[in-house]
Amino acid sequence: VGGGGGGKRPRTGEEEAAANGEPSLTVEIATSAGAAAGAAGAADLLSAGADRSFRRTSLWLQQQDSELTQGHVIAKARKLGRNTRPSSLKLSPMIDFDSAALREREWANCVGVHAGSGIASTWQTTRRALGKLALGSPVGEGAGDGTAVCVSRCGNFSYVGYSSGRIERYNLQSGLHRGTFGQGRGTGAGGKGSGVKGGKEEEGHRGAVRGLVIDGTQRMLVSAGHDGTVRLWSVHTREQLACMHAHSSVAKLCGSIDSALVAVACDDLKVRIFDVRAQLLVRQFEGHTRTITDLAFSPDGRLLLTSGLDGALRLHDLPTAKLIAWHSLRSPATSLSWSPRGEFLATTHAGCVAICVWANRVLFANANLDSTVTEAVPLAMPAGSIARDDDDDDDDEELDDEPAGQGPDGGAAHSLAAAAQRAAEEEAVRDKLRALARPAQLADGLTTLSGVPAARWKTLNSLDEIQLRNKPEVPVEAPPDAPFFLATRVGLEPEFSPFEAGPKKALEGEEEGDGSKKRSRLNQINSPFAEGGAGTLLEGANFLLHIRKGKEQASYAMAVEYMKSLNPPAADLQLRMLAMGDGSGLSDALGFFAVQIGSRAEYELVQAFLARFLKLHAAAIRADPELGAACAALRGEQKAAWSATEALFHEDLALLGYLTHMQS
């Protein structure tokens, strides 16, 4: 999944953490409420580190990066003496946190639990500060340390799990305690049963709560504990609805936003996925050889990404239960978080103080579900990531072990050999991907889309409107021509001689001296009767050259690939250049479109190009009888292609109508 990426270097407040070599522990990508419905540019990174800091980092604007303040810790440290470090006065490192964007401008919208503390802290991301309220269990130290937390989507309530097995609910506006789930610490929920449901077992976890998730309807709370159970709770009555067994101690829990699936990472190195509505174990994945550090569902709930201390990133497709990607990292990932729309993935790594942001290849490349992934593909860390250079000592040892007489030249040769080997491995991987790639069209005559972004072919037929909209209301006047040196008059006091401006040049759209309007150079390329010879007019008409080569070779593959690579302005220019010269390019283009429509490949792209072609050259086609006949043949192909597609639409609509009105 995570193809090329970029490292986001911690700045300003994180320099102290970088100097101490303290890695980030956990990261979450959040979206502010004010821009939740806007573009993805509103996404922020919330990260907590072992340096006891809590930071908000923008994915796009460095000026918005800041550390959430914990009060006047620097002033307090100065009062206590020079030997007091400000970081020692901060809260202990945060081990888990959750946030909601709906109420972020009204009260604290983020809650975190800290190592060795039973008090949960509240934070307000809009103020970039620690909240005024602290959430503590009514039983005090008897609840133990906080181990897990989640915030409801409405932003009104927070749920905190403790090491004793208790789960408490708090109101974020007032900070008041609003109830305990179950009976606190249960005694009868054994985790070794073979059944999935356990309705008669005593309520409550027997060990630490390892994760909390609330479903999208906010009616059910899901908890997972060290006792190996996954329990479902009613949010309104706080009673246990069901208990499912994971058959091993649970280390991590995550839930899907838009589905009823939850995933748990167990100590037996297996990932188990439960359907909380059906109360069934639906998937089980293996493959990690060391402790699983984190797991995360994609926003659409189709993919599950897991990471482990073995340095592996494994991506599973849930509907097919297949492993579709397997990457190995030099520094194991410790935390994962998807962006709200799934275009980015943020990761933190062991021994690294940077947050790495990766692009999601699944959004712009097809995942081959027919292949079987058998080995890990190395994934290089981004260049901007900062890791503790523990390998520097190893490098020194390697230099010391060099044989006598092998100097810097030998090291350079070794580096070149290593680079050549990596290039060969990357080429081998690309060859494998090419071999596994699906054909462009699965069957002859099957209507197939091009896969080109919709913005390209939709914009092509709106270029005239875009040009009219972008045209300035007041034409820009050309500055008067002035000589480089201004002449002066002879006299006691030097004076500049009057300057006479030359004739004003007509701008695009303005009237020239003869009363005609000057046309843009682009609009001049739209007629087969343009001035110039045929040899000079074909210069730059690459699309026409590819069409004619394809006509000679009886294959328009190169022309199609060139057509797919053009952006809308370049495509418009190439279509205009078809009419240049003797006008035979129009006939060749009509033949090309007839063949492509008959094959029904690249369907929407060919239709967009054809619509623009006819709009530009309609007058020339009507004036030539031969072009009119070719256009009539093209119309027949178009009608046959659309009739086949329309028949499929009607068949699907009929079946859908039958199933809709069928009585169960």
N, C-alpha and C positions, 0 to 999 in steps of 0.2 A: 504494500500500500504506500508506504512512505517513500516516495521517490526522492528527487532532489530536494534539498531543504536549506535552510539558513539558520545559523546560530545567532541568538540575540544576546549580546554581551551585557551582563549586569553593569549598570552605570551608577554614578553618584553614590547613593547610600550603600550600594553593594560592594564598593571598593574595599571596605573593611572586611567583609566576608571573604572576598577574593584573597586578601592578604593572609587571612587565617586559614585558607584552604577548607572552608566549611561548605559542604554541598547543600543545594536545595533539597528539601525533603519531598514536598508535594506541590502540585500545580493544578490550577483549574482555569478554564477559559469561560469567562462570564460575559454577559451582554447587559449594558445599561438599559433601564426601562424606557428612557426617552428616545432611544434609537433602536429598540428591539425589533421594530417593524421595518427598519431601514436597511441600508446596505451592510455588508459584513464588516465594514470599517469601524463599527461600534464595538467590536469585541475587545476585551481587556483580559490580561493575564493576572490572576491572583496567585501568589506563590508564598510559601512559608519555608524558612530555612533553619538550619541548625544554629545560625547566628542570632536566633531569637527575634528575627525581623519578619514582618508581614508586608508584602509589597504589591502594588498595583502597577502593571506595565501595559502600555498600549501596544497593540500589534502594529500600529502604523505611525503614530506621532511620538517621537522621543520626548517632546516637551511635556507630555502628560504623565511620564513615568515618575513615580514617587513611592516613598515608604510611608505606610500608615503610622502616624505618630502614636506613641504610648505615654505621652505626657512630657514634662520637662525633665527627662532623665539626665541630660547633660548638666543642667544646673544643679540637680540633686547630687550628681557625682562630684562636682566641684566643691560642694559644701562638705561632703564626707571626706574629702582628701584627694591627693594626687594619685594614690594607689588604687582608687576605685574606678573601675572601667564602667562607662555608661551602659554597655551591653549587659553587665551583671545586674542592673536594676530593672531590666525588661522582664516580661513574662517568660516562663520557660518555653522551650521549643514547642511549636504547635505540631501535633501529630495527625490531626484531621480537622477539616473545616468544610462548611457548606454555605451557600449564599442563594438569595433570591432577589430578583430585580424589581419586583412589583412595588414594594414599599420603600425603596432605597432612599427616597427624598423625604420620607416622613419620620422614620426611626431606623434603628440598626437593622441591617439586612444580611449580616454575615455573622456566623457563630463558629467558634473554634474551641477545641479541647487541647489541653497542654499536658506534656509529660510530667507525671508525678503530682498532678493537681486534680482535685475534684470539682473545681470551679470552671465553668465554661465562660469564655470571654465573648463579648459582643463587639461588632465593628460596623461602622457606617462608611461605606466606600465613597459616597459623594463628598463627605467631609474629610475623607482620608485620615480618620482618627479612630482611636479606641472608644467604644461606646461607654456610656455612663453606668450601664447595668451589668451586673455579673450574675450568672445563673448557677445557683447552688442547690443541691438536693436537700429536702427537708430533714433527712436523717443525718446530714452532716457527713462526717468521715466514714460512717457506716456504709455509705454507698460505694466507697472506693474511688479510684481515679477515673476520670473521663476517658473513654476509649473510642467512641464513635459519636457522630452527630449528623443530623440532616435538618433542613429547613423546608417548611411547606411552600408550595408554589405561590400561595397567596401572600406569603411574607408575614403572617401573623403568629405562627407557632414554630417552635424549635423542639426537636426531640434529641435527647442526649442519652447515650448508653454508657454504663459504668462497668468497672472490672468485677463488681459483685454480681452482675447479671441484671441489675435494675435498669429500667427505661423510664425516664421522666419527660414530661411535657411542660414547656414554659411558654408564656405569652411574651412576645418580643417587644410589644409596646410598653408594657408595665413591668416586665421582668418577673411576674408572679408565677408560682408553681401551679400547674393546671391538671395534675393527676399523674398517677403511676400506672404503668401497664402491667397487668398480671399481678402476681403476689410477690413481686420482687425476686428473690432467689429461690427457684424451685428445687425440688429434690427428686422428682420422678421422671424426668425427661431424658431417659437414656438414649444414647446416639448409636447403638449397635443393632437396633431392630432392622429387619429386612423390609418392613412395610414403609410406604411413603407417608401415609397419614397417621396421625396419632391424636385423635380427638379427645381421649380420656386422660391423657397425660397431664401432670400438674403444670400449671402455667408458670412461665419464667425460665430464663436460662440458668444453668448450673455453673457457668463460668463467665468470663469476660465477654461482653458484647463486641463483636468485631466489625459490624457494619449495620447501617440503618438506611432504608430506602422507603420513600412514600410514593404510592402510585399516582398516575396522572389525575384520577378523579378525587384524590385526597380522602378516600374512604378507607384505605387499607395501608397499614404500616408493616413493612417486612424487616425482620431482624435476623441476623446470623450470629452465632456465638461459638466460643471455643469448645463448647460441648458437642459440636458437630450437628447442630439442629438449625433449621431455617423455619422461623415461626411467623405466622400471619396474625395481625392484630386489627381489630376494629378501631378506627380512629375515634368514633363517637362514644362507644361504650367502653373502650380500653380493655375488651375481653379478647382472649386468644381464640382465633378462628380455626387454626389448623397448625400442625407441627410436621415438618418434613425432615427426613434424615439425610445428611450428606455423607454418612459413613466414615467421616474423618473430620478432624478439627478444622474449622474455617478460619482462614487468615484474612480474606478480603471479600467484600460484597459490592456488587454494582447492579444497577437496574437500568432498563431501557425506558426512555421517556415516553414513547408512544406505543408501547406494547406491554403485555403482562409477563414479560420474561425478566428473570433475575439470574445473575451468574455469581458463583462463589468459587474462590480459589482455595483449595484444601491443602493440608499439610502432606498429603500423599502425592503431591505434584499433579493432581488432576483438576480440571475445571468442569464443574457441573452446572447445568442450566435447568432451571425450574420454571414451569408455567404456574404462576400463583393463582390464576383463576381456576384452572383445571386441577391444581395441586398435584402435579405430576413432574417427574424427572424426564425431560425431553431430549437432552443432549449431554454427552460426556466427551471431553477432549483430553488427550494425553500428549506428551512430547517433551515437556520441560524436564531437564535433568537436575535442576537446583530450584531453590525456593521461588515461587511465583510472587513477584513484587507488586504487580497491579494488573488490572483488566478494565476494559472500557468498551461499551457498546457504541456503535456509530449512531448518529442522530436518527437515521431511518430504522434502526433496530435490526438491520440485516447482517451486519458484520460484527464480530467480536475480536478485539485485539488484546493480546496478553503479552506480558513481559516477565522475565525471570532473571535471577542472578547468574544464569548460564550465558547471559548476553543475547538471548534470543528474543525476537519479536515475531509472534505467530498470529496470522490473520485467518480467521475461520469464517466461512459463509454458512450462516445458520440454516437457511432452507435446505441446502444440499448436504450439510454436515461435512463439508470438505475444507481442507487446508489449502487456501489459494495463494498464500504468500508466507515466506519464512526468511527472515533476515537475521544476521548476526552482527552485533555491535561490539566495538572494542571496550566501551564502558557500559555496563548493564544499566538498563533503564529502571528507575525507581518509581516513577509516577507517570501516568498517561492522562491526557484530556483532549477530547475532540472539540473543535469549534462548533457553534450552534448549527451551522449548515454543513458541517463535515468536510470543508475544503482544506482545513489545516488540522495538524496534530501537534500538540505541545508535549514535550517529554523532559524529564530531569534524569540525571545520570549519576551513578556512584562516583565520588571523587571529582565532581564537576560542579562549578558554581554558576554555570550558564543554563538558560532555558532554551532548548532546541525546538525550532518550529519547522515542521515538515509539510510538504505538499501532498495531497491525497491523489495518487495516480488514478484511482478508480473513477474519478469524476471526468477525466479526459482520456481514458484508455479503457479498452474492453478487458475484463478479467476472464481468462480462459478457465471455465469450470470443468472442462473435459480432461484436463491434464492432472497429473498427480505430482505434488511437490515432494521430493525425496531428500533434498539437501538444502542447507541454508545458503543464502546469497549474501556475501559480505556487504555491509552498508557503512560507508565512510562517515565519520562524524563531521558536522559542518565546521568550516574553517574558523568561524567566530567563537566556537565553544572554548571555554577556559577549563582545563583540567589540571589537577595537581600533577605535576610532572614527576610522578614516581618512576617513570621509565628513563629519566635522565641518568640515574646511576647505572642502569643496565646498559645504556649507550656508552657510558664511560668504560664499563667493563669490557664491552665488545671492542672498543678502540684499544684497550690495553692488551687484549688477546690477539691482536693482529700480528702476523708473522713479521719477523725482521725484514726490512727492505720494502714492506708494503705501506706506502705513505698515503697522502691524500688522493693520489691518482687511483689507487686501488679502491678507496672508498667511493670515488666518483663512478668508477666502473661498476661497482656493486649497486649503486643507486640506479644507474642506467639499466642494469640487468633486471632489477626489481621493478622498475617502471615498465619495461618491455613485457615482463611477465604479467603484470596487472593488466596492461592493455590487451594481451592475448586472452586472459581470462574474461575480461569484459566483452571482447568480441565473440568468445565462445558462448557466453550467456545470451548475447543478442542473436546468435545463430539459432540457439535453442528456442528463443521466443519467436523467431520468424518461422521455425518449423511447426510450432504449436499454434500459430496464428490461424484464425479461421479465414476462409476465402471471402472475397468481397461480396459475392452473391452465392448463396447456398445452392440454388438451382436456377437453370435458365428460365427466363420469363417470370421469375418471382420478383414482385415489387420490393425493392431494397432502397433504403435511405442512404445518404452519403456519409452521415456522421459529422458533417461540417457544422460548426456552430450556427445556430439559427440566425444570429445577428448578421451574418455575412449575406445570406441570400434574401433575408427580409429587407435589408438596407438597400440592396441593389436596385429595387424598383421604386425606391423613395429618394433617390439622389437628387432629382429635380426639386422636390419639396425642401430637402435639406439645403440645397444651394440657394433657393429663394429665401429661406428662413435666415440663413447666415449672411445674406447680402446686406451691407450697411445701408441705413436709411439715407444718409448724406454721403454722396460719393467723395472719396478721398481725392483732394486736389494735389496735383504734382507740384513740388516746389519750383520756383522760377530758377532758370539756369543762370548761374553767376560765374564770372571768371575767377580763376584761382588768385590772381593779383588784381587789385583794383587800381585803376589809373588815377593819377593826381594832376591837378592843374599847377602850372608854374606861377609862382608869386611869392610874396613875403611870408605868407602863411599857407602851408599846404592844405589844399582842399581836394576832396574826392570828386572826380568827374561823374556826372549822372550816368547810371547804368540802365541800358535798354534791354529788357528781357526778350528772349527769342520767342518764336511762335509756340503757343501752348499745344502740347500733345494731347490728342483725344484719348481718354481713358475708356476702359471697357464699359459699354452701355451708353456712352455719350455720343453725340452727333459730331461727325467730322466736318471738314470744310464743304464737302459736296452735299451735305444734308443727310448722308447715310450714317447709320449707327455702327460703331465698331463691335465686332463679335469676338467672343473669347476664342482662344486657339482650340479649346476642346470642342466647342460647338461648330467649328469649321470642319471638323473631321466627321461628317455625317452624310456625305454625298459621293456617289461614284463619279461625279463630274468635277471633283476637286482638281485644282491646278497641279501640274507636275506630271512627271513620267511614272510609269508603272514600276520601274526598277527602284526609284527612290522612295516611292510610297510604301513599299513592303518592308522598309527598314523599321524594326521594332515591332512588327505584327507577328509576335511569337505564337499567338493562339492560332492564327491562320496557317502558319507554317506547320504547326503540329497537326492541324486538321488535314492538310494536304499530304503530309507524310503518312498519316493513318489511312488515308484513302488509298495510297499506293500499296501499303502493307496489309490492307484489309483488317486493320485493328486500330481503334482510336484510344488505346489505353494511355498513351503518352499525353494525348490531348485532354483526356479526362483528369489525369493527375495534375496537369498544368492548370486546368480550370479550377480544381479544388484548392490550389495554392494561392489563388488570386484574392486580394481584398476587394471590397466593392468599387472603389475608384479605379483600381487597375483593371478590374473586369469590365467596367464601363468603357474604359479607353480601348481595350482590346476588341470589344464588340463594335465600337465605332470604326475601328481600323479595318473591319471586314469589308467595308464599302470602298476602300481606297483602290487606286489603280484602274483596271478595266472593268471592275464590278463582278468578276468571276468569283470573288471570295464569298459573296452572298449565296451563290448556288452551292458552293462547297459547304458552307455553314448549314444550309437547309438539309443537305444530305447527311451531315453529321448529326443534327438534331433528330432526323427521322430514324437513324440507326439506334441512337441512344434511347429514344422513347420506345422503340420496338423492343429493346432489351430490358427496359423497365429497371435499369440500374441507376443509382445516384438520382432517384426520382425527383425529390424536391429541388435539388440544385439545378438539374437540367430544366425543370419547369421555370425556375426563376430566371435563368439565362435566356430561355426562349422568350419569355414575356418581355424582357428588356430588349432583346434583339428585334422583335416585331415592333416594339414601340419606336425604336430608333430608325428602322429601315422600312416602315410601312409604305411610304410614298414610292420608294424605289421598287419595291416588290409589285405594287399595283401597276407601275408603268411598264414593266417587262412581262410579256406573256409567258416566257419560259420560267421565270421565277414564280409566276402565278400558278403554273402547273405543278412545280415542285412544292409549293406551299399547300396545294390541294392534297397531294400525296401525304404531306406531313400531317394535315388535318385528319386524314383517315387513320394514320398510326396513332395519333393522339386520342381519337375517339375509341379505337379498339382498346388501348391501354386503360383509359378511364372506365370503359364499360366493364372490364374485368375487375377493376378495383371496386367499382360501384356495386357489382354483384356480390362481392364479399361483404361489403357494408350492409347491404340489404339482408343477407343471410344471417349476419350477426345480430342485426336489429330484430329480425323475426324470432331468433332463438331467445334473445333477451326478453322480448315481449312475452313469449310463451312462458318462460321461467318466472317472470314477474307476476303473472296472473294465475299461475298454477297454485291450486289449493294444496296445502300440506296435510 
